[in-house]
Structure formats: structure tokens, C-alpha cells
Amino acid sequence: VEWNEFHHLLIMESLGGDQPYWVRFMAQHSALAYYIALCMLWMMSPSLSYKFSEMLETHAVDTYSQFVDENADKLKKLPPSPVAV
């Protein structure tokens, strides 16, 4: 799992996610805030924490799939990020 997340971050950075400092700052601190919130939720209710994570991941898959479907032709014309190859 960690390799997958690390690789995902490398790809995102290569696509421009590493440009302005404030963007990286917000992304890193948002991830930290999410982690802390999820840990606190888990302390209150592990099953609710799991359900929340499941709902978030389902939403991500749905929105990514919609993006790919709506932009399939454009995406096929773009070369892959070098780090993704």
C-alpha cells in the first residue's frame, strides 16, 4: 500500500503538483489533518471510521472514473508521465 501511495505522489508531482510551495503546504497539512481526524474518529467508533474511509474511497473512484470517461480522447493523446512508465 505504501509503495502505491508513494508512486501516486511521484506521479502527481511530475504532473505539476510540486510547483508552488503553498500548494504542497496545503496538501501535506490537509493529509495530516485528515489522518488526525480519522484517528480521533476511530477512537470513538472504529466501524464508523472504517465506513467513512470506505465512503471517501468510493467517492474518489467514482469521480476519477467520471473524469477518465469524460476526457478519454484527450487523455489518450497525452504521453504518460516519465515516472509512471
CYANA upper distance limits for C-alpha pairs under 8 A (distance plus 0.5 A):
  1 VAL  CA      5 GLU  CA      6.86
  2 GLU  CA      6 PHE  CA      6.52
  3 TRP  CA      7 HIS  CA      6.50
  4 ASN  CA      8 HIS  CA      6.59
  5 GLU  CA      9 LEU  CA      6.77
  6 PHE  CA     10 LEU  CA      6.83
  7 HIS  CA     11 ILE  CA      6.75
  7 HIS  CA     84 ALA  CA      8.35
  8 HIS  CA     12 MET  CA      6.71
  9 LEU  CA     13 GLU  CA      6.58
 10 LEU  CA     14 SER  CA      6.69
 10 LEU  CA     83 VAL  CA      7.36
 11 ILE  CA     15 LEU  CA      6.81
 11 ILE  CA     81 SER  CA      7.15
 11 ILE  CA     83 VAL  CA      6.52
 11 ILE  CA     84 ALA  CA      6.68
 12 MET  CA     16 GLY  CA      7.18
 12 MET  CA     17 GLY  CA      5.94
 12 MET  CA     18 ASP  CA      8.34
 13 GLU  CA     17 GLY  CA      4.73
 13 GLU  CA     18 ASP  CA      5.22
 13 GLU  CA     19 GLN  CA      8.41
 14 SER  CA     18 ASP  CA      7.74
 14 SER  CA     81 SER  CA      7.14
 14 SER  CA     82 PRO  CA      8.41
 14 SER  CA     83 VAL  CA      7.67
 15 LEU  CA     81 SER  CA      7.47
 17 GLY  CA     23 VAL  CA      7.94
 17 GLY  CA     24 ARG  CA      7.72
 18 ASP  CA     23 VAL  CA      8.19
 18 ASP  CA     24 ARG  CA      6.90
 19 GLN  CA     23 VAL  CA      7.98
 19 GLN  CA     24 ARG  CA      8.29
 20 PRO  CA     24 ARG  CA      7.32
 21 TYR  CA     25 PHE  CA      6.57
 22 TRP  CA     26 MET  CA      6.50
 23 VAL  CA     27 ALA  CA      6.62
 24 ARG  CA     28 GLN  CA      6.49
 25 PHE  CA     29 HIS  CA      6.55
 26 MET  CA     30 SER  CA      6.27
 27 ALA  CA     31 ALA  CA      6.65
 28 GLN  CA     32 LEU  CA      6.82
 29 HIS  CA     33 ALA  CA      6.55
 30 SER  CA     34 TYR  CA      6.55
 31 ALA  CA     35 TYR  CA      6.65
 32 LEU  CA     36 ILE  CA      6.74
 33 ALA  CA     37 ALA  CA      6.55
 34 TYR  CA     38 LEU  CA      6.52
 35 TYR  CA     39 CYS  CA      6.65
 36 ILE  CA     40 MET  CA      6.69
 37 ALA  CA     41 LEU  CA      6.60
 38 LEU  CA     42 TRP  CA      6.52
 38 LEU  CA     49 SER  CA      6.75
 39 CYS  CA     43 MET  CA      6.77
 39 CYS  CA     49 SER  CA      8.40
 40 MET  CA     44 MET  CA      7.03
 41 LEU  CA     45 SER  CA      6.51
 41 LEU  CA     46 PRO  CA      7.63
 41 LEU  CA     48 LEU  CA      7.74
 41 LEU  CA     49 SER  CA      5.99
 42 TRP  CA     46 PRO  CA      4.75
 42 TRP  CA     47 SER  CA      7.94
 42 TRP  CA     48 LEU  CA      7.61
 42 TRP  CA     49 SER  CA      5.45
 42 TRP  CA     50 TYR  CA      8.23
 45 SER  CA     49 SER  CA      6.73
 46 PRO  CA     50 TYR  CA      6.69
 47 SER  CA     51 LYS  CA      6.62
 48 LEU  CA     52 PHE  CA      6.57
 49 SER  CA     53 SER  CA      6.78
 50 TYR  CA     54 GLU  CA      6.60
 51 LYS  CA     55 MET  CA      6.60
 52 PHE  CA     56 LEU  CA      6.66
 53 SER  CA     57 GLU  CA      6.64
 54 GLU  CA     58 THR  CA      6.58
 55 MET  CA     59 HIS  CA      6.64
 56 LEU  CA     60 ALA  CA      6.72
 57 GLU  CA     61 VAL  CA      6.70
 58 THR  CA     62 ASP  CA      6.67
 59 HIS  CA     63 THR  CA      6.63
 60 ALA  CA     64 TYR  CA      6.47
 61 VAL  CA     65 SER  CA      6.43
 62 ASP  CA     66 GLN  CA      6.62
 63 THR  CA     67 PHE  CA      6.64
 64 TYR  CA     68 VAL  CA      6.69
 65 SER  CA     69 ASP  CA      6.56
 66 GLN  CA     70 GLU  CA      6.55
 67 PHE  CA     71 ASN  CA      6.53
 68 VAL  CA     72 ALA  CA      5.85
 68 VAL  CA     75 LEU  CA      8.09
 71 ASN  CA     75 LEU  CA      6.52
 72 ALA  CA     76 LYS  CA      6.61
 73 ASP  CA     77 LYS  CA      7.19
 74 LYS  CA     78 LEU  CA      7.30
 80 PRO  CA     84 ALA  CA      7.00
 80 PRO  CA     85 VAL  CA      7.43
 81 SER  CA     85 VAL  CA      7.41
